[in-house]
């Protein structure tokens, strides 16, 4: 079928839908919902069989849904209607939630339902719920919807026309530090995660709070700042304490909490922990290892997958430490992303953007080099979460790469005005060939795990339900004595043979990138500004327009 996606932005869920429809061999078109007129014009021009809206903040014009089969994804259950659906679900502490695909009509979320998928509601930040459970449920619902739509005997379910649920304001989200329990504070920040955040005032700075972690050992008075660590601050509550990792000052953008508070927290104690902790404790930490036999699973949980210079170097040291402690090292990434490369928000905040950008990409390269130089162990990238730009190539530096089904890769940089480094001109062609590597980097389109395996970018894809056990089995098989010894011997020979070429690739990459960071007229600075400040596009990006051009 010819399917037109009308979207407010090409976010992770929209990308997942696009990739799945491509996989199902539908002809997919994408248009941004810039205005009512442009939406109508797009539909008239393309004449799709179906209009589908997986992420749309605007109302669909009647001129569209009255003339074309038009369907909307709603991240809620039957009878739930309105915006802030996930916010309300988290606030109400429901045990399960879901998604529905319904036919668009004149009522908000009021049309007949063509598919639904239910899932348990995990206690976690809203954005994590959206990127994981909601996205997985959407892909299942979409396949069911397509089957139902083509079934002439299918009868859709009537939507229950309950009142529109309330739009939660800052009044509903406000923390009462003298009364709210730790659990209640965490819930308020979780339901406000990504947007809009919880409005508060910390040390005289009016700001929005994001990314909260429970702390079970440190104690302090309610709202007392009692510690800091790796950009986060620890604040006392009436019954324990919490860590706040990210803050957005009014009129600015999201940054690590200590970056926003700066000199105001000079006297706050730095509570250090080991480089890599080995227990899943209640606290804020970025690096953790789980050991099983001679396998080390290294988790690096950086906010939104972004890695600043210090985090890159921490990861490098962790890799160099663990390669002496195991025979198989598995890079696991974080809770919501494997990695997305360099930290754009921190670069935007910098007063020395060229210098700090150059530092960041070189630090990222050091982390990748640490992976490439693990010559006496086998390395595995576990792409259980989405990954982009340098984060993809960090994983592809490993000997093997496996992925969870449905994971999205964005193996490119150009949308941010960068040519990229991370040894990608070595690792990507080695896996997919020169022509496909150029296509992936130039086209700037997302691909899913099944397509990545099809082109040999990754080695295996495992389904969600069995991922952990299949990953463990895959890694255990690498320990087979005969295989392991032969592999290491060949790996050492290959590294020695290719070392000069790898370094040449990196140096050539950096030579091109130098001006992208240091030249003030570089498109990187303008594109980064738009990305960080969430500037709305004035048109559908050319790379998406060109999909079926």
C-alpha positions as CSV (number, residue, x, y, z in Angstrom):
1,X,0.0,0.0,0.0
2,X,0.9,3.6,-0.4
3,X,1.0,5.0,3.2
4,X,1.5,8.6,4.2
5,X,2.9,9.4,7.6
6,X,1.9,12.8,8.9
7,X,4.0,13.6,11.9
8,X,5.0,16.5,14.2
9,X,8.6,15.3,14.3
10,X,10.6,12.3,13.2
11,X,11.0,11.0,16.7
12,X,12.0,7.5,17.8
13,X,8.5,6.1,17.5
14,X,7.9,7.7,14.1
15,X,11.2,6.2,12.9
16,X,10.2,2.8,14.2
17,X,6.9,2.9,12.4
18,X,8.7,4.1,9.2
19,X,11.2,1.2,9.3
20,X,8.6,-1.4,10.1
21,X,6.4,-0.3,7.2
22,X,9.4,-0.3,4.9
23,X,10.2,-3.9,6.1
24,X,6.6,-4.9,5.3
25,X,7.2,-3.5,1.8
26,X,4.8,-0.7,1.8
27,X,5.6,2.5,0.0
28,X,6.0,5.1,2.7
29,X,5.8,8.9,2.4
30,X,6.6,11.3,5.2
31,X,5.3,14.8,5.7
32,X,5.7,17.1,8.7
33,X,2.5,18.7,10.0
34,X,3.7,22.3,9.4
35,X,0.3,23.8,8.8
36,X,-3.2,22.7,7.9
37,X,-2.7,23.9,4.3
38,X,0.5,21.9,3.8
39,X,-1.1,18.8,5.3
40,X,-4.0,19.0,2.9
41,X,-1.7,19.7,0.0
42,X,0.5,16.7,0.8
43,X,-2.4,14.3,0.8
44,X,-3.8,15.6,-2.4
45,X,-0.4,15.3,-4.1
46,X,0.4,11.8,-2.8
47,X,-3.1,10.3,-2.9
48,X,-2.2,7.7,-0.3
49,X,-4.2,4.5,0.4
50,X,-3.9,5.3,4.1
51,X,-2.9,8.3,6.2
52,X,-1.3,7.3,9.5
53,X,-0.3,9.6,12.3
54,X,2.0,7.9,14.8
55,X,3.0,11.2,16.5
56,X,0.9,14.3,15.8
57,X,0.3,17.3,18.1
58,X,-2.1,19.1,15.8
59,X,-5.7,18.3,14.8
60,X,-6.1,16.5,11.5
61,X,-8.1,18.7,9.0
62,X,-11.5,17.4,8.1
63,X,-10.5,17.7,4.5
64,X,-8.2,14.8,5.0
65,X,-10.1,12.4,7.2
66,X,-13.3,12.9,5.3
67,X,-11.7,11.9,2.0
68,X,-8.9,9.5,2.9
69,X,-8.8,6.6,5.4
70,X,-6.9,8.4,8.2
71,X,-5.7,6.7,11.4
72,X,-4.1,8.0,14.6
73,X,-2.0,6.2,17.2
74,X,-3.1,7.1,20.8
75,X,-0.8,6.1,23.7
76,X,-3.7,5.1,25.9
77,X,-6.3,2.4,26.4
78,X,-9.8,2.3,25.1
79,X,-11.8,5.1,26.7
80,X,-8.7,7.3,27.3
81,X,-8.8,10.5,25.4
82,X,-6.7,13.6,25.2
83,X,-3.1,14.8,25.5
84,X,-0.8,14.0,28.5
85,X,-2.0,10.4,28.3
86,X,1.1,8.8,29.8
87,X,1.4,11.6,32.4
88,X,-2.0,10.8,33.7
89,X,-1.4,7.0,33.7
90,X,1.8,7.5,35.8
91,X,0.1,10.0,38.1
92,X,-2.9,7.6,38.6
93,X,-0.5,4.7,39.3
94,X,-2.4,2.3,37.0
95,X,-1.0,-1.2,36.7
96,X,-1.4,-1.5,33.0
97,X,-1.7,0.7,30.0
98,X,-1.7,0.4,26.2
99,X,-1.9,1.9,22.8
100,X,-4.8,2.0,20.3
101,X,-5.0,2.8,16.6
102,X,-8.2,4.6,15.9
103,X,-9.9,6.2,12.9
104,X,-9.7,10.0,12.8
105,X,-12.9,11.9,13.0
106,X,-14.2,15.3,14.3
107,X,-13.8,14.1,17.9
108,X,-10.4,14.1,19.7
109,X,-9.4,10.4,20.0
110,X,-13.1,9.6,19.4
111,X,-13.0,7.3,16.3
112,X,-13.5,3.6,15.9
113,X,-10.6,1.4,17.2
114,X,-8.9,-0.9,14.7
115,X,-6.3,-2.4,17.1
116,X,-5.1,-2.2,20.6
117,X,-2.1,-3.6,22.6
118,X,-1.9,-3.7,26.4
119,X,1.3,-3.7,28.5
120,X,2.2,-3.5,32.2
121,X,3.0,0.0,33.4
122,X,6.6,0.0,34.6
123,X,7.7,2.5,37.3
124,X,10.1,4.6,35.3
125,X,10.4,8.0,33.5
126,X,7.7,8.8,31.0
127,X,10.3,9.1,28.2
128,X,11.5,5.6,29.0
129,X,8.0,4.2,28.9
130,X,7.5,5.9,25.5
131,X,10.7,4.7,23.9
132,X,10.2,1.1,25.1
133,X,6.8,-0.2,26.0
134,X,4.8,2.3,23.9
135,X,7.0,1.8,20.8
136,X,7.0,-2.0,21.1
137,X,3.2,-2.0,21.5
138,X,2.8,0.4,18.6
139,X,4.6,-1.9,16.2
140,X,2.5,-4.8,17.3
141,X,-0.7,-2.7,17.0
142,X,0.3,-1.5,13.6
143,X,0.7,-5.0,12.2
144,X,-2.7,-6.0,13.7
145,X,-4.2,-2.8,12.3
146,X,-3.0,-3.5,8.7
147,X,-4.4,-7.0,8.9
148,X,-7.7,-5.7,10.2
149,X,-7.9,-2.9,7.7
150,X,-7.6,-5.3,4.8
151,X,-10.0,-7.8,6.3
152,X,-13.5,-7.0,4.8
153,X,-15.2,-8.9,7.7
154,X,-13.4,-7.0,10.4
155,X,-15.7,-4.8,12.6
156,X,-13.9,-2.1,14.6
157,X,-14.5,-1.5,18.3
158,X,-16.5,1.7,19.1
159,X,-14.4,4.1,21.2
160,X,-15.8,4.7,24.7
161,X,-16.5,8.5,24.6
162,X,-15.3,9.3,28.1
163,X,-14.6,12.9,28.9
164,X,-11.1,14.2,27.9
165,X,-8.8,13.5,30.7
166,X,-7.3,16.5,32.5
167,X,-4.3,18.4,31.2
168,X,-1.8,18.2,34.1
169,X,-0.4,21.6,35.0
170,X,2.6,22.6,37.1
171,X,0.2,22.9,40.0
172,X,-0.4,19.1,39.7
173,X,3.3,18.4,39.3
174,X,4.6,20.8,42.0
175,X,6.8,19.2,44.8
176,X,5.9,20.0,48.4
177,X,9.3,19.1,49.9
178,X,8.0,19.4,53.4
179,X,5.2,16.8,52.8
180,X,5.8,14.7,49.7
181,X,7.4,11.3,50.3
182,X,10.4,10.2,48.1
183,X,8.0,8.0,46.2
184,X,5.7,10.9,45.5
185,X,8.5,13.1,44.3
186,X,9.9,10.5,42.0
187,X,6.4,9.9,40.5
188,X,6.0,13.7,39.8
189,X,9.4,13.9,38.1
190,X,8.8,10.6,36.2
191,X,5.5,11.7,34.8
192,X,7.0,15.1,33.7
193,X,10.1,13.6,32.2
194,X,11.2,14.8,28.8
195,X,8.4,17.5,28.9
196,X,7.5,19.7,30.6
197,X,9.6,18.8,33.7
198,X,8.8,19.8,37.3
199,X,9.1,23.6,37.9
200,X,11.0,24.4,41.1
201,X,13.7,26.6,42.5
202,X,17.1,25.3,43.6
203,X,19.5,27.6,45.3
204,X,17.7,30.6,43.9
205,X,17.7,29.2,40.3
206,X,14.2,28.8,38.8
207,X,14.3,25.6,36.8
208,X,12.6,22.4,35.6
209,X,13.8,19.1,37.2
210,X,14.3,15.9,35.2
211,X,15.9,12.4,35.5
212,X,15.4,11.3,39.1
213,X,17.1,8.4,41.0
214,X,16.4,7.1,44.5
215,X,19.2,7.1,47.0
216,X,19.1,4.7,50.0
217,X,22.2,5.6,52.1
218,X,22.6,9.4,52.1
219,X,20.2,11.4,54.3
220,X,19.5,15.1,54.7
221,X,16.8,17.7,55.5
222,X,14.0,18.2,53.0
223,X,15.4,20.0,49.9
224,X,18.9,20.2,51.4
225,X,21.6,19.6,48.9
226,X,23.8,17.0,50.4
227,X,26.1,15.7,47.7
228,X,27.0,15.9,44.0
229,X,28.4,13.3,41.6
230,X,29.0,13.2,37.8
231,X,26.8,16.2,37.1
232,X,24.0,15.1,39.4
233,X,22.9,16.6,42.8
234,X,21.6,14.7,45.8
235,X,18.7,16.4,47.6
236,X,17.2,15.4,50.9
237,X,13.5,14.4,51.3
238,X,11.3,13.8,54.4
239,X,12.1,10.1,54.4
240,X,15.3,9.6,52.3
241,X,17.0,11.5,49.4
242,X,17.0,11.6,45.6
243,X,19.5,12.4,42.9
244,X,18.5,14.9,40.2
245,X,20.6,14.4,37.1
246,X,19.2,17.0,34.7
247,X,18.0,20.6,35.1
248,X,16.6,23.1,32.6
249,X,16.9,26.7,33.7
250,X,13.9,28.9,32.6
251,X,14.5,30.1,29.0
252,X,17.3,27.6,28.5
253,X,17.8,23.9,27.7
254,X,18.4,20.8,29.6
255,X,21.9,20.3,31.1
256,X,23.5,18.2,33.9
257,X,22.4,19.7,37.2
258,X,25.9,20.8,38.3
259,X,26.4,22.7,35.0
260,X,23.3,24.8,35.8
261,X,24.1,25.4,39.4
262,X,27.8,26.0,38.9
263,X,29.4,28.1,41.6
264,X,26.4,27.8,43.9
265,X,27.4,24.2,44.8
266,X,31.1,24.8,45.4
267,X,30.9,23.6,49.0
268,X,28.8,20.5,48.3
269,X,30.6,17.3,49.0
270,X,31.6,15.2,45.9
271,X,30.4,11.6,46.8
272,X,32.7,9.4,44.8
273,X,32.1,5.8,43.9
274,X,34.3,3.3,42.1
275,X,34.8,3.8,38.4
276,X,32.7,0.7,37.7
277,X,30.3,-0.5,40.4
278,X,29.3,-4.2,40.6
279,X,26.0,-4.0,42.4
280,X,22.7,-2.6,41.2
281,X,22.3,-0.2,44.1
282,X,19.7,2.5,44.7
283,X,21.7,5.6,43.8
284,X,22.9,7.6,40.8
285,X,25.8,6.0,38.8
286,X,26.8,5.8,35.2
287,X,29.0,2.6,34.9
288,X,28.1,-0.8,36.2
289,X,29.4,-4.3,35.4
290,X,27.7,-7.6,35.8
291,X,30.1,-10.6,35.7
292,X,29.1,-14.1,34.7
293,X,31.7,-16.8,34.4
294,X,34.4,-15.2,32.2
295,X,32.0,-12.7,30.6
296,X,31.7,-9.0,31.7
297,X,28.6,-7.1,30.8
298,X,29.4,-3.3,30.9
299,X,26.5,-0.9,31.3
300,X,27.1,2.8,30.6
301,X,23.9,4.7,31.4
302,X,24.5,8.3,30.1
303,X,21.4,10.5,29.9
304,X,19.8,10.3,26.4
305,X,22.9,8.3,25.3
306,X,25.0,11.5,25.0
307,X,28.6,11.3,26.1
308,X,30.7,14.4,27.1
309,X,34.5,14.3,27.1
310,X,34.7,13.1,30.7
311,X,32.2,10.3,30.2
312,X,34.0,9.1,27.1
313,X,37.3,8.9,29.0
314,X,35.5,7.1,31.9
315,X,34.2,4.6,29.5
316,X,37.7,4.1,27.9
317,X,39.2,3.5,31.4
318,X,36.4,1.0,32.2
319,X,37.0,-0.9,29.0
320,X,40.8,-1.0,29.6
321,X,40.2,-2.2,33.2
322,X,37.7,-4.9,32.3
323,X,39.7,-6.3,29.4
324,X,42.2,-7.6,32.0
325,X,39.3,-9.2,34.0
326,X,37.4,-11.2,31.4
327,X,37.5,-13.2,28.2
328,X,34.4,-11.7,26.7
329,X,33.4,-8.0,27.2
330,X,29.9,-7.0,26.3
331,X,29.0,-3.4,25.8
332,X,25.4,-3.0,27.1
333,X,24.7,0.7,26.8
334,X,22.1,2.4,29.0
335,X,18.5,2.1,30.0
336,X,17.1,3.9,27.0
337,X,19.9,4.2,24.5
338,X,23.0,2.2,23.6
339,X,24.8,5.5,22.8
340,X,24.2,8.6,20.6
341,X,27.8,9.9,20.5
342,X,29.0,13.3,21.5
343,X,27.1,15.6,23.9
344,X,25.4,18.4,21.9
345,X,23.8,20.2,24.8
346,X,27.0,20.6,26.6
347,X,28.7,21.9,23.4
348,X,25.9,24.4,22.9
349,X,26.4,25.6,26.5
350,X,30.1,25.9,26.1
351,X,31.8,29.3,25.8
352,X,34.6,27.5,23.8
353,X,32.4,25.5,21.4
354,X,35.2,24.7,18.9
355,X,37.7,23.6,21.6
356,X,35.1,21.6,23.6
357,X,33.7,20.0,20.5
358,X,37.2,19.0,19.4
359,X,37.9,17.6,22.8
360,X,34.7,15.6,22.8
361,X,35.2,13.9,19.4
362,X,38.8,13.1,20.3
363,X,37.7,11.6,23.7
364,X,35.0,9.6,21.9
365,X,37.7,8.3,19.5
366,X,39.7,7.2,22.6
367,X,36.8,5.1,23.8
368,X,36.4,3.5,20.4
369,X,40.2,2.9,20.2
370,X,40.0,1.1,23.6
371,X,37.4,-1.3,22.1
372,X,39.5,-1.9,18.9
373,X,42.6,-2.6,20.9
374,X,41.1,-5.4,23.1
375,X,43.4,-7.8,21.4
376,X,43.3,-10.6,24.0
377,X,39.5,-10.8,24.5
378,X,36.4,-10.9,22.4
379,X,34.2,-7.9,22.4
380,X,30.4,-7.8,21.7
381,X,28.0,-4.9,21.3
382,X,24.6,-5.5,22.7
383,X,22.3,-3.1,20.8
384,X,19.3,-3.7,23.1
385,X,18.3,0.0,22.7
386,X,18.4,2.6,19.9
387,X,21.7,4.1,18.8
388,X,22.8,7.0,16.7
389,X,25.8,8.7,15.1
390,X,29.1,7.9,17.0
391,X,27.2,5.6,19.3
392,X,26.5,3.2,16.4
393,X,30.2,3.2,15.5
394,X,31.3,2.7,19.1
395,X,29.3,-0.6,19.0
396,X,30.5,-1.5,15.5
397,X,34.1,-1.3,16.8
398,X,33.4,-4.6,18.6
399,X,34.1,-8.0,17.1
400,X,30.5,-9.0,17.2
401,X,27.2,-6.9,17.3
402,X,23.8,-8.3,18.2
403,X,20.6,-6.4,18.5
404,X,17.1,-6.7,20.0
405,X,14.4,-6.8,17.3
406,X,12.9,-3.4,16.5
407,X,16.0,-1.4,17.6
408,X,16.6,1.7,15.4
409,X,20.0,2.7,14.2
410,X,21.0,6.1,12.7
411,X,24.5,5.4,11.3
412,X,25.1,9.0,10.1
413,X,26.1,12.5,11.1
414,X,25.1,14.9,8.3
415,X,21.8,16.0,9.8
416,X,24.0,17.7,12.4
417,X,26.4,19.2,9.9
418,X,29.2,16.7,10.7
419,X,31.1,14.2,8.7
420,X,31.9,12.1,11.8
421,X,34.8,10.2,13.2
422,X,34.9,7.2,15.6
423,X,36.8,5.2,13.0
424,X,33.6,4.8,11.0
425,X,35.4,4.9,7.7
426,X,37.1,1.7,8.9
427,X,34.4,-0.2,10.8
428,X,31.4,0.4,8.6
429,X,32.8,-0.5,5.1
430,X,34.4,-3.6,6.8
431,X,30.9,-4.8,7.6
432,X,28.7,-3.6,4.8
433,X,31.1,-2.7,2.0
434,X,32.1,0.7,0.6
435,X,28.9,1.3,-1.4
436,X,26.4,0.5,1.3
437,X,28.5,2.4,3.9
438,X,28.4,5.6,1.7
439,X,24.6,5.1,1.2
440,X,23.9,4.9,5.0
441,X,26.1,7.9,5.8
442,X,24.8,10.0,2.9
443,X,21.0,9.2,3.0
444,X,20.7,9.9,6.7
445,X,17.7,7.6,7.2
446,X,17.1,5.3,10.2
447,X,17.3,1.5,9.7
448,X,15.9,-1.2,12.0
449,X,17.7,-4.2,13.4
450,X,16.3,-6.6,10.8
451,X,17.6,-4.5,7.9
452,X,20.9,-4.0,9.7
453,X,21.4,-7.8,9.9
454,X,20.3,-8.1,6.2
455,X,23.2,-5.8,5.1
456,X,25.6,-7.5,7.6
457,X,26.0,-4.4,9.7
458,X,25.2,-6.6,12.8
459,X,25.5,-10.3,13.3
460,X,22.3,-11.4,15.0
461,X,18.8,-10.2,16.0
462,X,17.0,-11.6,19.0
463,X,13.3,-11.1,19.9
464,X,12.3,-9.1,22.9
465,X,11.1,-11.9,25.0
466,X,14.2,-14.0,24.7
467,X,16.8,-11.3,24.3
468,X,18.7,-11.7,27.6
469,X,18.9,-15.5,27.4
470,X,19.9,-15.4,23.7
471,X,22.6,-12.8,24.4
472,X,24.0,-14.9,27.2
473,X,23.9,-18.1,25.0
474,X,25.6,-16.2,22.2
475,X,28.4,-14.9,24.5
476,X,28.8,-18.3,26.2
477,X,29.4,-20.0,22.8
478,X,32.2,-17.6,22.1
479,X,34.1,-19.1,25.1
480,X,34.4,-22.5,23.3
481,X,38.1,-23.3,23.7
482,X,38.8,-24.1,20.0
483,X,36.8,-21.2,18.7
484,X,38.2,-18.7,21.2
485,X,41.8,-19.5,20.7
486,X,41.6,-19.4,16.9
487,X,39.6,-16.2,17.0
488,X,42.1,-14.4,19.3
489,X,45.0,-15.5,17.1
490,X,43.4,-14.2,14.0
491,X,42.3,-11.0,15.7
492,X,45.8,-10.2,16.8
493,X,47.1,-10.8,13.3
494,X,44.3,-8.6,11.9
495,X,45.0,-5.8,14.3
496,X,48.7,-5.8,13.6
497,X,48.0,-5.9,9.9
498,X,45.4,-3.1,9.9
499,X,46.7,-0.9,12.7
500,X,48.2,1.7,10.4
501,X,45.1,1.8,8.2
502,X,42.8,2.3,11.2
503,X,44.8,5.2,12.4
504,X,44.9,6.6,8.9
505,X,41.1,6.4,8.7
506,X,40.8,8.3,12.0
507,X,43.2,11.0,11.1
508,X,41.4,11.6,7.7
509,X,38.1,11.8,9.6
510,X,39.4,14.3,12.0
511,X,41.0,16.4,9.3
512,X,37.6,16.9,7.7
513,X,35.9,17.5,11.1
514,X,38.4,20.2,12.2
515,X,36.7,23.0,10.4
516,X,33.2,21.6,11.3
517,X,34.1,22.4,15.0
518,X,36.4,25.4,14.7
519,X,34.9,27.4,11.8
520,X,32.2,29.7,13.2
521,X,30.3,29.6,9.9
522,X,30.1,25.8,10.0
523,X,26.5,24.4,9.6
524,X,27.2,22.3,12.7
525,X,26.7,25.3,14.9
526,X,23.4,26.4,13.4
527,X,22.0,22.8,13.2
528,X,23.2,22.1,16.8
529,X,21.4,25.2,18.0
530,X,18.2,24.2,16.3
531,X,18.4,20.7,17.7
532,X,19.2,21.7,21.3
533,X,16.7,24.6,21.4
534,X,14.0,22.4,19.7
535,X,13.4,24.9,16.9
536,X,10.5,23.7,14.8
537,X,11.3,23.0,11.2
538,X,9.6,25.1,8.5
539,X,9.3,22.2,6.1
540,X,9.7,18.5,5.9
541,X,13.5,17.7,5.8
542,X,14.8,17.0,2.3
543,X,16.1,13.6,3.2
544,X,12.5,12.6,4.1
545,X,11.0,14.3,1.1
546,X,13.4,12.3,-1.2
547,X,12.4,8.8,0.1
548,X,10.1,8.2,-2.8
549,X,11.1,11.1,-5.1
